[in-house]
């Protein structure tokens, strides 16, 4: 992959992250239903891709792989639920801005978990992210939806950072499509008990937004 191609992929990824908040806001359903539905549609899309794409490899999973995928699925479920709670409480803008704290968490956690040296420019990144979070918060009051939503979004960023490190640890053993499919299965099973009683009340248009989340985001 060339630097130009990688940069293009980063921009597409940023667009998909932004659309995640928009689709979640449009869907008039609880975070539990949104996350469950998103996981179901993601599993279907990934299974379809794995079936017909020659580049989608499939490896036999060992006990260590299963444990890592289970942990990754639990982190992914927590990340999504906390993010969509933030969207419902504080809106798409604050939720997305709070979530983008995850690179700062990743820098710190890589130093703690993988014993990697934290460079000066990475410390600057953490400082800039922290200042940015302060600036986007109108006022620090837990009774304020903006503050509460930002805290949920920051939690979402922390969980996503942990997820990225778990995936990094297993990236040489489990192909990306297989890992994503398995983790989304875990998410679906985790959220099923909470989402099941509410599914009958979900409107068709909300299923459309949830399907777009699962397939494209």
Helices and strands as residue ranges (DSSP letters): H 3-26, H 31-52, H 63-90, H 92-99, H 102-113, H 120-136, H 145-170, H 176-195, G 196-201, H 204-216
